[in-house]
Amino acid sequence: MCGIVGAIAQRNVVPILLEGLQRLEYRGYDSAGLAVVKEGQLQCVRSTGRVADLRERSAATEGPLGIAHTRWATHGVPSERNAHPHLSNDRIAVVHNGIIENYEELRASLTVAGYVFTSDTDTEVIAHLIHSHYAQGLSLLAATQVSLSELVGAYAIGVVACDEPDRLICARRGSPLLLGVGIGEYFIASDVSALLPVTRQVVYLEEGDVVELKRDGYRIFDAGGAQIERPVQTSELSNESVELGAYRHYMQKEIHEQPQALANTLESVCNSQSLVPGIFGAEAAATFADIDSILILACGTSNHAGQVARYWLEELAGIPCRVEVASEYRYRVSVPNPKALVVVISQSGETADTQAALNHAKAQGHVHTLAICNVPESALVRLSKLRLLTRAGPEIGVASTKAFTTQLAALFLLTLVLAKQRGRLTEQQESQYLHELRHLPSAVQKVLDLEPQIAKLAERFADKHNALFLGRGMHFPIALEGALKLKEISYIHAEAYPAGELKHGPLALVDKDMPVISVAPNDALLEKLKSNLQEVRARGGELYVFADADTHIREADGIHVMQMPEHAGYLSPILHTIPLQLLAYYVALQKGTDVDKPRNLAKSVTVE
């Protein structure tokens, strides 16, 4: 993995490939490359630098057919020899997202057949495998189809051959890929944002699809080899929505887009006078009436959103809920409950671990499924019976911000709808919660107004290497999220604990060099939290407290207090997320790290 772009046209496609790769930089990568076919010759340029470096290296390269790739290392260290595209006998070039699980077996057999491997990647196996069938007289399409039947694992691929300058082959299974439709020209990409300069007409490929693109059209074949039609859709994504604008980084831009993202996500609900199950799909009312528990499957930031929702669902809706790390769920023996609603959460909807967890749950007999996702055409949405789209808009920064808060808003809606259906929500309570949801974007904007003070606070972290985050109750997952943000983009080692757990071990880490960041809402656990904070001060720890205005926590020696504008009740986790995002952002600026593209990380994790 990480990003694929391809094009076939009457014009030079190199500028299209490079622009597409640049728009995919946000996904994270460690090398980049392109291959172009012109007049029977295959030209390949690769680089371990940024796309800008690849642009310089390919200044003399041109052609009407080409594929390009940004790579995030899985097999083999980041290096030019491991960068994509991978070639076979200088005749066939392949770019690939995903992981081929049986590559060692295939590599051994291809080596016996005389193929020489020049990289450490699993992708090179695909190139040689296709060439082995192509050399036997099969067309590029047929050779690719036969080769795919021999692969075990996940892939999105683009394939070109110097002997077929009017043909581009692509395919997907377990990794996203789409077609862009132009006038006399066609494109492929792993993300629609890569194609916005050339087209907004796209075809979203299904699992197992193989496509042959030519200048005069394209053919799609399903997993069984039958030619089929897929609808052409007009993407709602605009060029402006993925531009940086006046902001210094995409992360900063996306933090500030949260009021609008929340308003968009809540629009259909907040413009009505009551909550109805239909916002989750036509079958939602019947499904919700048939369930007796919730199983949430998610990874990373989305898992933290699920952990907050567990508090809401059990307290307000009175329904048992468990939250599983998606990457672990299918590798343990669990007890399936067909009456449970399986909720999967993902920004991209293409997270491989979450997809696999959902498929495992369905195989175990779970029939009630709901996706909470930011991408309507994603695999996770298509795999689920019910869905709620978060409408956060494109999120470019690797560290998730607005996707997280809109996921929380969606999960709170789910909680309220289930509470109402189970007779645990009065009309007065429903009206009050709807009022609070309408007010939420405004409340978030007030927290964003604290940005200058938080930027000043971040200066104290310039020489820090470790940090502890504390929270209690439904704010403990917010502490987890704060720690994750800080470690993702500033590379400061950070851990989060329920504040009551301090005395059971983490207190041993506290000293004057260990900043302790605490979320302090005015809730039922406030007095308990204050006692925990005193434990930190008694050991000489430096406290940074994000406190509601009425908590009566005051500034003192070693205690730095950031007053939140208001208390939001059950929606407080959303408000308390914002300052932790801003803190991580400004600490990263102090550290001088690459905020939008932190080292070793990818935006959309489409491999296990």
N, C-alpha and C positions, 0 to 999 in steps of 0.2 A: 504494500500500500504506500502512496496515499492518494494521489490525484492523477486522473487520466484525461487527456484531450486528444482528439483526432479530427481530421478533416480531409474531404475530397472535393475538389473544386476545379474551375477553369483558371484560377489565379494562384499566385504563390501563397501557400498556406502557412509558411513559417511565422509571419507576424500574428496570425490567428492562434497558432499553437502557443507562442510565447505569451501573448496576452492572456490566454486561457490559463496557463500555468501560473502567471502572476496573480490571477484572481483566486487561485486555489492555494496560494501560499499560506493562508490562514489555517489550513488543515494541519500544518506542521510537516517538515520534511528535512532530509539531510543530504539529498543529492537530486539532480534533475538531468533530463536528457530528452533528445528528440531524434527521430529517424524520418527521412524524407526520400520519396522515390521520384526520380526524374530521368527520363530517357533511358530506362532500363538499369539505372544505377541506384544503389542504396547508400545514402549518406547518413552517418550516425554521429551525433555530437553529444558528449556527456560531461557533467561537471559535478564536483562535490561542493561548489559554492551555491550562492543564491541564483534565482532565475536571471537576475541582472548579469551574472557572470556567464550563464549559458547564452544569453542574448549576444554578448560580445564574441563568444566563441563561434557562434553560428551566423555571424554577419555575412559570410559568403555562401551560406547554404540557402537553397531555394528549391521549390518543387510544388506541384499541384496535389500531392498526396502525402500525408504524413501522420505520425502519431507522436505523442509526447507524454512525459510522466514526471511527477515529483515523488520521490521515494522516502518512506519512513522505514528504517531498517527493521527487518524481522530475521531473515536468514543472511548472515554475513554482515560484517562491520560496514559503516558508511565509507565508501570509497568509490573511485571512478569505475573500477572493474565490476563493482556490484550494482552500479547505477543502471537504470533502465533507459532506453530499450535494450533488450537482449537479442542477439543475432544468432542465426544458425547458417554457417557456410556463406555468410555475406549475401544471402538470398532472401531470408525471412527475418522480420523484426517483430518483436512482441513487447507490449507493455502489459503490466498485470498488477491488480490489487487483490489481496487475499493471501491465503496460505494453502499450498498443495501438501496434503498430509502424507501422500505416498511418494514424495519426490525422491527419497533415497533409493527406493526399489526401482523407480523409473530411471534414475541416474545410472544405476548399476547396469541395467539392461542396455541403455543407450551407449554407455561406455564400451561395452562388449561389441556393440554394433559399429564402433569406430568413431563415435562423436567425442570431441575434445571439449571439456568444460573449462571455461576461463573465469568463472565467478563462483561465489559460494552460495548463490541464491537458489531458491526453488523454482524461480521463474524461468531460468535458462532451460530447465527440463521441458517446459511448454514449447519453447522455440524449436528445440531439437526434435521433439516428438512430432510436431506439425511438419517439420521438414522431412522426417523419415517417411511419412505417408505421402507428402507432396512429391517426393522424389520417385515414388512408385507410380506416378501418373495421375493422381487425384487432383482435382481443382483445389484452390486455396480454401474454398468454402467446405468442400467435402473432407479435406485433410484436417481442417479445424474441428469439424463435427466428430470425426472418428477419434481424434486426439482427446477431445473433451470427455468422451465416454470412458476413457482410461484414467481420468484424473479423479482423485478423491480429495475433497476439500472445498474451499471457497475461492471464487475468482470473479473478476471483471477484467476482460482482456480486450486489447485492440491488436490486430494482426495486419501486416502488409508484406507484400513480396515484390521484389524488383522485376520479376517476370510478368506481373499482373498490375500494371500502373493505373488501371482504371477500377480498382477494387479494394475496399477496406472491409475487413471482417471484424465483428465484435461479438461478445457473448457475456452473459452474467449468470452467476449462481452464488447466492450468499453475499454478494458485494454489489453496491449500487452502480448503475450505468444507465444513461439515457441517450436518446438520439436528438439532434437538433436538425430541423427541417428548414432549408433555405430555398432559393430559386436557382435550380441547377447546381446546387452544392449541398452537402450534408456533413453533419458533425457528430462526434460522440464526446461525452464527458461524464465524469463521475458526479458532477454537481452542476446545476443549471446556471449558477452564477458565472461559470467559466464561459458560457456561450452568449451572455447578454449583449456583447458588442455586435454579434452577427445574427442572432435570431432569438425570439421568445416562443417560437413554435417548437414544442418538444413532444417526444414519445417516450413514456416511461416503460422500460422493459420489465418483463416478469421473470420469475425464477426459471432458469433453463433456456431462455431465449437465445438464439443465435441469429445474427443479422448480417446480410450482405449489402453493402452500400456501394452504389455506382453514381456517376454524375447525373444519370437520367432517372434515378429512383432507388428504392431499396426493397428488400424482401426480408420478412421476419419469419423465423421457424421456431416452433415451440420445442419443449424438451423431448417430445416424441418425434420430431423431425417434420411435422406437418406445417405447411405454410399458413400463416394466420395474419389477421389485421389487428393492430393496436391503435387506439384513438390518438389523434394529434391534439394536444392541449396547448392553450396559451398560458404561459407562466405568468403569475401575478407579480413575480419579483421584478423590480425596476432597477435600472442602472444606478439611480440615485441612492437606493437603499443599501447598496454595498460600497458606496463611496465614503471616504473618511471625513470629508467636510472640514469643519474648523477644529476638530478635535485632534489631540496629539497622538492618540492610539485608538484602535477600534474598541478596546476594553472600556476606555473612558466614555466613548460615544455610546456604547451599549448600556453602561451603567445609567447614563442620563436618559436613555430611551425608555427606561422602565415605567414611568408614569403612563406613557402612551401605549406601551406594550400591554400593560395591565388593563387599560381602558379598552383596548381592542379585544382582548381575551374575554373580558366581562361584558362586552357591549350588548349581546343578545339578552343576557340575564338582567342587566341593570336597567334596560329600557322597558322591562316588564314589571308587573306587580306581584308576580308569584313565581316560584320555582317549579319546573316541570321536568320529568325524566327525559323527555324528548330531546333535550339538548345533547344527550349522549347517543342518540340514534333511535330509530323507530321501534326497535325491540327492547329498549331500555326498561320501560315500565314492567313488562312481563319478566324480564331478566332479574331486575332488582327485587321483585316479589318472590323470586324462587331461590335467592341466595341466603346463606346463614353466616357467612364470614368473608373476609377479604384476604387475598394473598397478593402482596406487592412485590414485583420483580424489577430491579433496576441496578445500575452501576454508578459509582462515583457521585457526582452532584445530584443526579436524579434519585439515587438511593437516599440521600439526605432528605430530599423532599418527601419521599415515602415515609421516612422515619417521623417527620413532623406530622404527616397525615395520620399515622397510627394513633397519636394522642387525640386528634380531632375525631376520628372515626369511632374510637371506643368510648370517648366521653360524651360526644354529642349525639352520635347515631346509635350508640349502644351495640355495636357489632364487632365481634372479635376480629382482630387484624394482626397479621404477621408480615414482616418485611424481610425479604431475602436478597442477599447479594446475587445478582443474576449469574455471575461467572462461577459461583459455587453451587447454586441450586441444583443443577442437573447432574452434579457429580456426587451427590449423596443420596442415600435411600430415604425418601420422605413418604409421608402418609397422605395420599391424594384425597381430596374432598370434592366430589363433583358439584357440591352445593356452594362452593366458594367462587367468588368473583376474582378472577386473575387480572390484576391491573399492572400493565407494563408502562414504564415511563422512560422516554428518551427524547432528547432534543432533535436529533437527526432522524430517528426512526430506523436507522441502519446499523445500530450498535450490534455487533455480531453476538456478543454474549447474551444480550437481552432477547434477541431473536431466537437464539438456541434455547434459552430458558422457556420462552413462550411455547415453542414447538414441543419441548419436553413436557410441559404442563398439559398441553392438549393431548399428547400421547398417553399421559397418565389418566386421562378421562375428564379433564377439566373442559367444560363446554362454554362457560360464561367468561368472556374475555373483553377487556376494555383497554384501549391504547390512549395514553395522554402524550401528545407529540406535537412538535412544531412544524412538521413537514407533511402536508396532506397526501402527497403521492408516495410516501415512504413504505417500505416493506412491512414495518410493524403495524402501520394503520391498515394495510391490506390484509394482514393476517388476523386482525381482531374483529370480533363481531360488533363491538361498540367502540366509539372513539370520541375524544374531545380535543380539538386543535387549540393550541395555546396562542397562536397568532402573535408571537413575539417578533416576527420578521427575521431576516437573516442575522445570524450571530457569527461574526467572523473571528473574534478573539477566542483563542483556545480555552481560556478560563471562562466557564459559563457564568453569566450574570442574569440577564433578563430572561433567559430560558428557565432558570431556577425559580425566580419569583413568579413567573406566569404558571409554572407547574404547580407551585403552592396554591395559587389562586384557583386553578382548575381542580385541585384536590379538595379545596375547601368547598367548592360548588358540589362536588360528589358527596362530601360529608353532609351538606345541608339537604340535598335531594334524598339521600338515604334516611336521614333523620326524619324528614317530613313523611316519607312513605311508611316509616315504621311507627308513626304516631308520636314522635318525640320532639316535634317542633310546632309550637303554637303559631297562630296567625300573627300575633304580636311579635314573637321572636323572629319569624320569617321576615316581617317588615323591617325590624331593626337590623338584621343581618344584611338585607338588601341595601339599606341605607349606608351601612358601614362599607360595603363593597363599592358603592358609588363614590364614597369619599376616599377610598384607598389610593387612587392615583394622586390626589391632592396631598394626602398624608405622606406619600413617598417623596413627592417634590419638596416638602418641608425638610425631610431628612437630607435630601441632596444639597440643600442650602448650607449644610454643615461642612461642605467640602473644604473650604479654606482652613477651618480649625483642624480637620482630620489630616490635611496635608502637613500642617505644622507639627501635629503629634507624631507623624511618621518620621520626622527627622531624628527622633530619639532611637529609632531602630537601625540607624545607619551602620552601627558596629555590632549588631546582635547576630547570633548564629542559631539561637533556639528560642522557642516561645511556647507557652501553655495557654490554651483557651478553655474557659469554664462556662458552663451553662447548666440550668436545671430544667426538668420537665420537658415541655415541647421546645424549649430553647437550647437543650443540649445538642440536637442535630444542627442547630444554627452555629454553635461553637465548632462542631465538626466541619461545617462548611467554611467557616472563617479560617480554620487551620489549613484546610485544603487549599483555599485561595492563596494564602500566604506562602505555602510551600511551592505551589505550582509556579508562581511568577517571580518570587523574590529568592527562591532556593533556600530560605530559612527553614530549618527543621522545626516543625510545629506539630503539636499533639493537642487533642481535645479530650476532656474528661467531664463526666457529670461532677459538679462541684462537690457533692457529698463524698466522692471517691478520693478526694485529695489525701485524706488521712490514711488511706489504704495503700499508699505507695508513692504516688507522684509528688507528694510534699517533699520527698527526699531530694528532688531536683531543684527546689526553690532556693534561690539566693539572689544577690543584688544584680547579677548579670542575666537573670531569667525573667523577661517580661511576662506578666500574666494578664491576659485579656479576658474580661468577663462581660457577659451579657446580663443586664440587671433590669428586667421588666418589673413593673409593680404588680406582681401576682401573688398567689397564695404561698409561693416558695421564697418570697423575698427575704424574710427574716432568717430563714435557713441559709440563704445565699450570703447574707451579710456576715454570718458567723464563719462561713468558709473563707470569705475575703479576709477576715481578721486573722485566720490561720496563716494566710500568705504574708500579711504584714508582720506578724510575730516572728517570721523567719527571715525578715529583711527583703522580701520580694517586692518588686515594683509593679503596682497595679494600674491597669488601664481599664476603666469601667465605662461601658455604654449604658447609661441609666435613664429610665423614665424620669421626667421632671419631678414627680411626686414621691420618689423613693427616699428622699432625704439623705442621699449619699453625697458627702461633701468632699471637695478638694482638700488634700492635706499632704504632708511630707510623704512622698512615695505613693500617693494615690492621685491619679489623673482621671478626672471625670468628664465625660462628654455627655451633656444633657440632651436627651431625645426630646423632640417637640411635643409629643403626646403619647398616651398609652392606647393601644389599639385592641385590647382584649385578645380574642382568639387569633386575630390577624397580626398580632405583635411580632411573630417570627418573620413576617415579610419585611416589616419596618426595620427590625434589628439586623437583618441581612445587609442592608445598604451600607451602613458605616463600616462593616467588616470588609466589604468589597472595596470601598474607597481606601481603607487602611492598607490592604494588600497592594493596591495599585500604586499608592504613593510611596510605600516602602520599596517596591520594585524600582521606582524611579530613583530613589536614594541609592539602591544597589547597582543601578545601571544595567539591569537585565533586559532581555528582549521580551517586553510585556505581552505582545500579541502572539508571539511564536516561541514560547518557552522551550528550552532544550529537552530533547528526548520525548516530547509529547506530540500527539496528533489530535486534531479536533474531532474527527469522526473515526472512532475505533472500529473498523470493519473486519478485524481479525480477532480470534480468541487470544 
